Amino acid sequence: MENNKAAHDPLVLVARRAAAAGAEVLSKRDVEKFNVDEKSAAGDWVTDFDRAAEEAIRATITTTRPNDELTGEEYPSQKPSNPSGFRWSIDPLDGTTNFVRNIAYYCSSVGVCQKQEDGTDLWLAAAIVAPALQVEYFAGRGLGAWKHDLRTKKITKLAGPVESDAKLLGTGFGYDAERRGFQLGVLQELLPDFVNIRRIGSAALDLCLVAEGSLDAYAEFGTQEYDWAAGALIAEETGTPVGRPVGYPGWQYAGLVDTEKLVNP
């Protein structure tokens, strides 16, 4: 293993513990205990596991960092009375459809940022744990991005995709039919630059797959902050070009993609 300062960074350590706590909840997957509800549309599911995983993540963070703000997918923002200026963005179960349908690509995702003087957020640490895949990804700003094989305990530094003539593009689709139609039109413009496309079902893991070079690029329209908060930093720390959405909806991208083709409606 290369010299890994990220593994000892205080914020990275909290992110890793928090993501692991969420993943531990997901590892107890039990169809009889799903209690599936719909949110915005048919197929936009939330389960009791989503909620329990977010509760576990929030509890882990507040134990060591009680003055940090918490935002997440399933619960309202938690703002302390004496704020530290740090904010955590939590996706307790990215890939809920995969989880419900027993497809292995789902994870707990945790990222932390600090508000800057110009009002922007500087992302500092991130961790993603995919329990069914038995893999963890983590990164710290300026400290690189890393993959941890939970079976073998091997930790390797990630380097991102390399230029090739056989590039793979990752993407995802939301639940709004009109928005999907728009995105398909943009993807049609992108596809000549790629030999094929992959739709994993988890934006967080798509970004990690770019970070490790399994995908050459990823582009998706309409993601929420909690979808990319951790994965974008992990990809970015490999030296891979990363674009975060400005406003909502917008394009999230990473890797070897022609950004001039990522137009808005």
C-alpha positions in Angstrom: 0.0 0.0 0.0 1.3 3.5 -0.9 1.7 6.1 1.8 -1.9 6.9 2.7 -2.3 10.1 4.7 -6.0 10.1 3.9 -6.5 7.0 6.1 -5.4 9.1 9.1 -7.1 12.4 8.3 -9.6 13.2 11.1 -12.5 14.2 8.7 -11.8 11.1 6.5 -11.9 8.9 9.6 -15.3 10.2 10.6 -16.6 9.9 7.1 -15.4 6.3 6.9 -16.9 5.4 10.3 -20.2 7.0 9.3 -20.5 5.3 5.9 -19.6 2.0 7.5 -22.4 2.5 10.1 -24.9 3.0 7.3 -23.6 0.1 5.3 -23.9 -2.1 8.4 -27.6 -1.4 8.5 -27.9 -2.2 4.7 -25.9 -5.5 5.2 -28.9 -6.8 7.2 -31.1 -6.6 4.1 -34.4 -8.5 4.8 -37.3 -8.4 2.3 -39.8 -8.8 5.1 -38.6 -5.6 6.7 -38.5 -3.3 3.7 -41.7 -1.4 4.3 -41.4 0.3 0.9 -43.0 3.7 0.3 -43.1 5.9 -2.8 -41.8 9.4 -2.7 -42.0 11.6 -5.8 -43.1 9.0 -8.4 -43.7 5.4 -9.1 -40.4 3.6 -8.5 -38.9 6.4 -6.4 -38.8 4.2 -3.3 -37.8 4.7 0.3 -37.5 1.8 2.8 -37.1 1.5 6.5 -33.5 0.6 5.7 -32.9 4.0 4.1 -34.2 5.7 7.3 -32.3 3.4 9.7 -29.1 3.8 7.8 -29.4 7.6 7.8 -30.1 7.5 11.6 -26.9 5.4 12.1 -24.8 7.7 10.0 -26.1 10.9 11.8 -25.5 9.3 15.2 -21.9 8.4 14.2 -21.1 11.9 13.1 -22.7 13.7 16.0 -20.9 11.5 18.5 -17.5 13.1 17.5 -18.6 16.3 15.8 -21.7 17.6 17.6 -21.3 21.2 16.1 -21.4 20.1 12.5 -24.5 20.6 10.3 -26.1 17.5 8.9 -28.1 17.3 5.6 -29.4 14.1 4.1 -31.9 12.5 1.8 -34.4 11.2 4.3 -34.5 13.6 7.2 -34.5 17.5 7.5 -31.3 19.4 8.1 -29.9 19.3 11.6 -28.4 22.6 12.5 -26.5 22.9 15.8 -26.8 26.0 18.0 -23.0 26.6 17.8 -22.2 25.7 14.2 -18.6 24.8 13.3 -18.9 25.7 9.6 -18.7 22.1 8.5 -21.7 20.4 6.8 -22.2 16.7 6.1 -24.2 15.5 3.1 -25.6 12.0 3.5 -27.1 9.5 1.1 -27.8 6.5 3.4 -28.9 4.2 0.6 -27.9 5.3 -2.9 -29.4 2.7 -5.3 -32.6 2.0 -3.4 -34.1 0.3 -6.4 -31.1 -2.0 -6.7 -31.4 -2.7 -3.0 -35.1 -3.6 -3.2 -34.5 -5.8 -6.3 -31.4 -7.5 -4.9 -28.9 -5.9 -7.4 -25.6 -5.5 -5.6 -24.8 -1.9 -6.7 -26.0 0.1 -3.7 -24.1 2.0 -1.0 -24.0 4.4 1.9 -22.4 7.7 0.9 -21.0 10.5 3.2 -19.3 13.7 2.2 -18.3 16.8 4.3 -17.7 20.4 3.1 -16.8 23.8 4.6 -18.4 27.0 3.6 -16.0 29.5 2.0 -16.0 33.3 2.2 -17.4 33.5 -1.3 -20.3 31.3 -0.3 -19.1 28.2 -2.1 -18.7 24.8 -0.5 -15.2 23.2 -0.4 -15.5 19.4 -0.2 -13.0 18.0 2.2 -13.6 14.3 2.8 -15.7 11.5 1.5 -16.4 7.8 2.1 -18.7 5.3 0.3 -19.3 1.7 1.4 -21.0 -0.8 -0.8 -21.8 -3.8 1.5 -23.0 -6.3 -1.1 -19.8 -5.6 -3.1 -17.6 -5.6 0.0 -15.8 -2.5 -1.1 -15.1 0.9 0.4 -14.0 4.1 -1.4 -12.6 7.1 0.5 -10.8 10.4 -0.2 -9.5 13.5 1.5 -8.9 16.8 -0.3 -5.2 16.8 -1.4 -4.8 13.3 0.0 -5.8 11.2 -3.0 -8.6 8.7 -3.4 -8.5 5.1 -2.3 -10.3 1.7 -2.7 -10.5 -0.7 0.2 -11.3 -4.3 -0.6 -13.2 -5.4 2.6 -12.6 -9.1 1.8 -8.8 -9.0 1.4 -8.2 -5.7 3.4 -6.1 -4.5 0.5 -6.1 -0.7 0.0 -5.0 0.7 -3.3 -4.7 4.3 -4.6 -7.0 5.2 -7.5 -5.7 6.9 -10.6 -8.8 7.5 -12.7 -9.4 6.5 -16.4 -6.8 6.5 -19.1 -7.4 7.6 -22.7 -8.4 4.8 -25.0 -10.3 4.1 -28.2 -12.9 1.9 -26.4 -14.4 4.3 -23.8 -17.4 3.4 -21.6 -19.9 6.0 -20.5 -21.9 5.7 -17.3 -25.2 7.4 -16.7 -28.4 7.3 -14.8 -32.0 8.4 -15.2 -34.5 10.1 -12.9 -38.2 9.4 -12.6 -39.6 12.2 -14.7 -40.4 11.0 -18.3 -39.9 14.5 -19.9 -36.5 14.9 -18.3 -35.4 11.4 -19.3 -36.4 12.2 -22.9 -34.2 15.3 -22.8 -31.3 13.4 -21.3 -31.6 10.7 -24.0 -31.2 13.4 -26.6 -28.0 14.6 -25.0 -26.7 11.1 -24.7 -27.3 10.5 -28.4 -24.8 13.4 -29.0 -22.3 11.9 -26.6 -22.4 8.3 -27.7 -20.2 8.7 -30.8 -17.3 9.3 -28.4 -17.9 6.0 -26.6 -18.2 2.3 -27.6 -20.9 1.6 -25.1 -22.9 2.8 -22.1 -23.5 1.4 -18.6 -26.3 2.3 -16.2 -25.3 1.0 -12.7 -28.2 2.5 -10.7 -26.1 4.5 -8.2 -24.6 7.9 -9.0 -22.2 7.5 -6.0 -20.8 4.2 -7.4 -20.7 5.5 -10.9 -18.3 8.2 -9.8 -16.2 5.7 -7.9 -16.1 3.5 -11.1 -14.7 6.5 -12.9 -12.2 7.0 -10.1 -10.9 3.5 -10.5 -10.9 3.6 -14.3 -13.7 1.0 -14.8 -15.7 3.7 -16.4 -14.1 6.4 -18.6 -16.8 9.0 -17.9 -20.1 9.6 -16.2 -22.8 12.1 -16.9 -26.2 12.5 -15.5 -28.8 15.2 -15.4 -30.8 16.1 -12.3 -28.9 14.5 -9.5 -29.2 15.9 -5.9 -26.2 17.0 -3.8 -26.3 13.9 -1.6 -26.0 11.7 -4.8 -22.6 13.2 -5.7 -21.3 14.8 -2.5 -18.9 11.9 -1.7 -18.3 10.4 -5.2 -17.4 13.7 -6.9 -14.5 14.3 -4.4 -13.3 10.7 -4.8 -13.2 11.0 -8.6 -11.7 14.5 -8.3 -8.8 13.3 -6.1 -7.6 11.0 -8.9 -7.0 14.1 -11.1 -10.1 13.3 -13.1 -12.1 16.3 -14.4 -15.3 16.7 -12.3 -18.2 19.0 -12.7 -20.8 19.5 -10.0 -24.3 20.8 -10.9 -24.8 24.5 -10.5 -28.4 24.8 -9.3 -31.0 22.2 -9.9 -31.5 20.4 -12.2 -28.1 20.4 -13.8 -25.4 18.1 -15.1 -23.1 16.1 -12.9 -20.1 14.7 -14.8 -16.7 13.1 -14.3 -14.0 11.8 -16.6 -13.3 11.9 -20.3 -16.6 13.6 -21.5 -17.1 16.4 -24.0 -18.7 18.9 -21.7 -19.7 21.2 -24.5 -22.4 18.6 -25.4 -23.9 18.8 -21.9 -26.5 21.4 -22.7 -29.4 22.4 -20.5 -33.1 22.3 -21.5 
